[in-house]
Amino acid sequence: MVRPTSSRVGARDFTVTGDGLPLAGNIVWTELASPRVLRATQIRPSVSLSHQTVQLSRLGSAAVWKTDELHILWPASTGTNSLVTDMRSGASEFNAIVLPLDAAFETRLDAARRFWRALNGRPPGPVYGVLPQQTKTRHTLNLRAHDARRAGATYREIAEVLLSRESIAPRDWRDHHLRHKVRAILRRADRLVAGGYRDLLFYPHSRSRKSDR
């Protein structure tokens, strides 16, 4: 992700929370971080009569950050469509979206489809690659356990609150079946917090070159 600079135009403030972290709505993801960031460019006019050229002024409700490139969130209120474009040529328009033929092609294609539909005033439709509810629940459990451990809770207390409907006596904890489950949950949580969360941006694809992300 990138931090907006003082040269941004019409951008929201990059406000941070009390923990010094950016608000989710103000995070601008790069192409390497998320396959849903679309690269806008210009190509020679197509023979198709329906080929559109998009003026930046047409995206009137967009938030725009200018660094070495132009990062666009449109509409600004939700950041539903995220684009990046090389504006060194001084151009203020684009007429094509680049879709690399990589493992995340289907996700990029879905992001381009949703942008195209929004551009033409149509509802976005269903999102490709949405996390299953079971997966969301599992990740939520992992992070709750991680937060509990950081707050000083013991493994037995974590098991009692998150996994059991009743208290667990100290004498029973040594051989309790939830003891190993809590350890497994915390191992998954550690991987998630240590950078595994970025895999969620590529779901349902895997990041084959994680060191580059």
C-alpha positions as CSV (number, residue, x, y, z in Angstrom):
1,M,0.0,0.0,0.0
2,V,1.1,3.6,-0.4
3,R,0.8,6.7,1.8
4,P,-0.8,9.7,0.0
5,T,1.6,12.6,-0.4
6,S,0.9,16.4,0.0
7,S,0.5,16.6,-3.8
8,R,-2.7,14.5,-3.7
9,V,-5.7,16.0,-5.4
10,G,-9.2,15.7,-3.9
11,A,-8.0,13.0,-1.6
12,R,-9.3,12.1,1.9
13,D,-7.0,12.7,4.8
14,F,-4.9,9.7,5.6
15,T,-6.2,9.6,9.2
16,V,-4.8,7.1,11.7
17,T,-6.4,5.4,14.6
18,G,-5.2,5.5,18.2
19,D,-2.8,2.6,17.5
20,G,-1.1,4.6,14.8
21,L,-2.7,2.4,12.0
22,P,-4.5,3.8,8.9
23,L,-8.2,3.6,8.8
24,A,-9.3,0.8,6.5
25,G,-11.2,3.2,4.2
26,N,-8.0,5.3,3.6
27,I,-5.7,2.4,2.6
28,V,-4.5,2.5,-1.0
29,W,-3.3,-0.9,-2.2
30,T,-0.7,-1.3,-4.9
31,E,-0.8,-3.8,-7.8
32,L,1.6,-6.1,-6.0
33,A,-0.5,-6.1,-2.8
34,S,-3.9,-6.8,-4.4
35,P,-5.0,-8.2,-7.8
36,R,-8.1,-6.1,-7.6
37,V,-6.0,-3.0,-8.3
38,L,-6.4,-2.3,-12.0
39,R,-3.8,-0.6,-14.2
40,A,-5.4,1.9,-16.5
41,T,-3.5,2.8,-19.7
42,Q,-4.0,4.1,-23.2
43,I,-3.9,2.1,-26.4
44,R,-4.5,3.0,-30.0
45,P,-8.2,3.5,-30.8
46,S,-10.1,0.3,-31.4
47,V,-12.2,-0.5,-34.4
48,S,-15.1,-1.1,-32.0
49,L,-17.6,1.7,-31.9
50,S,-18.3,1.0,-28.3
51,H,-14.7,1.6,-27.2
52,Q,-14.8,4.3,-24.5
53,T,-12.2,6.8,-23.4
54,V,-12.5,7.7,-19.7
55,Q,-11.6,11.2,-18.7
56,L,-10.5,11.5,-15.1
57,S,-13.0,14.3,-14.7
58,R,-15.7,11.7,-15.4
59,L,-14.8,10.0,-12.1
60,G,-16.0,13.0,-10.2
61,S,-16.4,11.3,-6.9
62,A,-12.9,9.7,-7.0
63,A,-10.2,10.1,-4.4
64,V,-6.8,10.6,-6.2
65,W,-3.3,10.3,-4.8
66,K,-0.3,11.4,-6.9
67,T,3.0,9.8,-6.2
68,D,5.2,8.5,-9.0
69,E,1.9,7.3,-10.5
70,L,-1.7,8.2,-10.0
71,H,-3.7,6.1,-7.6
72,I,-7.5,6.4,-7.9
73,L,-10.2,5.1,-5.6
74,W,-13.7,5.5,-7.1
75,P,-16.1,6.2,-5.6
76,A,-14.1,7.9,-2.8
77,S,-16.7,6.9,-0.2
78,T,-16.2,3.2,-0.6
79,G,-13.0,2.7,-2.7
80,T,-14.9,0.0,-4.6
81,N,-12.8,0.5,-7.7
82,S,-9.0,0.9,-7.3
83,L,-6.9,2.0,-10.3
84,V,-3.4,3.0,-10.9
85,T,-2.0,4.7,-14.0
86,D,1.2,6.2,-15.2
87,M,0.5,9.9,-15.7
88,R,4.1,11.1,-16.5
89,S,3.0,11.8,-20.0
90,G,0.5,14.4,-18.6
91,A,-2.5,12.6,-20.0
92,S,-5.8,12.9,-18.2
93,E,-7.6,10.0,-19.8
94,F,-7.3,6.2,-20.4
95,N,-9.1,3.8,-22.6
96,A,-8.0,0.3,-21.5
97,I,-7.3,-1.9,-18.5
98,V,-4.2,-4.2,-18.3
99,L,-5.0,-7.8,-17.3
100,P,-1.8,-9.8,-16.8
101,L,-2.3,-13.5,-17.6
102,D,-1.2,-14.7,-14.2
103,A,-2.7,-17.0,-11.5
104,A,-4.9,-14.1,-10.3
105,F,-6.3,-13.4,-13.8
106,E,-9.9,-14.3,-12.8
107,T,-9.8,-11.9,-9.8
108,R,-8.4,-9.1,-12.0
109,L,-11.0,-9.9,-14.6
110,D,-13.8,-9.7,-12.0
111,A,-12.4,-6.3,-10.8
112,A,-12.4,-5.0,-14.3
113,R,-15.9,-6.3,-14.9
114,R,-17.2,-4.5,-11.8
115,F,-15.4,-1.3,-12.8
116,W,-16.9,-1.5,-16.3
117,R,-20.4,-2.0,-14.9
118,A,-20.1,0.9,-12.5
119,L,-18.7,3.1,-15.3
120,N,-21.9,2.5,-17.2
121,G,-24.3,2.9,-14.3
122,R,-25.0,-0.8,-13.8
123,P,-25.0,-2.7,-10.5
124,P,-21.7,-4.5,-9.8
125,G,-23.2,-8.0,-9.4
126,P,-21.7,-10.8,-7.3
127,V,-18.1,-10.7,-6.3
128,Y,-15.8,-13.5,-7.6
129,G,-13.7,-15.2,-5.0
130,V,-15.6,-14.2,-1.8
131,L,-14.3,-15.9,1.3
132,P,-16.7,-18.7,2.5
133,Q,-18.5,-17.9,5.7
134,Q,-16.8,-20.9,7.4
135,T,-13.4,-19.5,6.5
136,K,-14.3,-16.0,7.8
137,T,-15.5,-17.6,11.1
138,R,-12.2,-19.6,11.4
139,H,-10.1,-16.5,10.8
140,T,-12.2,-14.5,13.3
141,L,-11.6,-17.2,15.9
142,N,-7.8,-17.2,15.2
143,L,-7.6,-13.4,15.7
144,R,-9.7,-13.4,18.8
145,A,-7.4,-16.0,20.3
146,H,-4.4,-14.0,19.3
147,D,-5.9,-10.8,20.9
148,A,-6.7,-12.8,24.1
149,R,-3.2,-14.1,24.4
150,R,-1.8,-10.5,23.9
151,A,-4.1,-9.4,26.7
152,G,-2.6,-11.9,29.1
153,A,-5.2,-14.7,29.0
154,T,-4.0,-18.2,29.6
155,Y,-4.6,-21.0,27.2
156,R,-7.2,-22.5,29.5
157,E,-9.0,-19.2,29.7
158,I,-9.0,-18.9,25.9
159,A,-10.5,-22.4,25.6
160,E,-13.2,-21.6,28.2
161,V,-14.3,-18.3,26.5
162,L,-13.9,-19.2,22.8
163,L,-14.3,-23.0,22.6
164,S,-16.2,-24.3,25.6
165,R,-19.6,-23.6,27.0
166,E,-18.5,-24.3,30.6
167,S,-15.5,-23.7,32.8
168,I,-12.5,-26.1,32.7
169,A,-11.0,-27.1,36.1
170,P,-7.2,-26.6,36.4
171,R,-6.8,-30.3,37.2
172,D,-8.5,-31.3,34.0
173,W,-6.6,-28.9,31.7
174,R,-3.4,-31.0,31.4
175,D,-5.2,-33.8,29.4
176,H,-8.1,-31.7,28.0
177,H,-8.9,-32.2,24.3
178,L,-9.1,-28.4,23.8
179,R,-5.5,-27.9,25.0
180,H,-4.1,-29.0,21.6
181,K,-6.8,-27.2,19.7
182,V,-6.0,-23.9,21.3
183,R,-2.3,-24.3,20.5
184,A,-3.2,-25.1,16.8
185,I,-5.4,-22.0,16.7
186,L,-2.7,-19.8,18.0
187,R,-0.2,-21.2,15.5
188,R,-2.6,-20.3,12.7
189,A,-3.1,-16.9,14.2
190,D,0.7,-16.2,14.4
191,R,1.0,-17.1,10.7
192,L,-2.0,-14.8,9.8
193,V,-0.6,-11.9,11.8
194,A,3.0,-12.4,10.5
195,G,1.8,-11.7,6.9
196,G,-0.5,-14.5,6.0
197,Y,-3.4,-12.0,6.0
198,R,-2.1,-10.9,2.6
199,D,-3.1,-14.2,1.2
200,L,-6.7,-13.2,1.8
201,L,-6.3,-10.4,-0.8
202,F,-5.5,-13.1,-3.4
203,Y,-8.2,-15.6,-2.4
204,P,-9.0,-18.0,-4.0
205,H,-5.6,-17.9,-5.6
206,S,-2.3,-18.5,-3.8
207,R,0.7,-16.1,-4.0
208,S,3.3,-18.2,-5.7
209,R,6.1,-15.6,-5.0
210,K,5.3,-14.4,-1.5
211,S,8.7,-12.8,-1.0
212,D,7.8,-10.3,-3.7
213,R,4.5,-9.2,-2.2
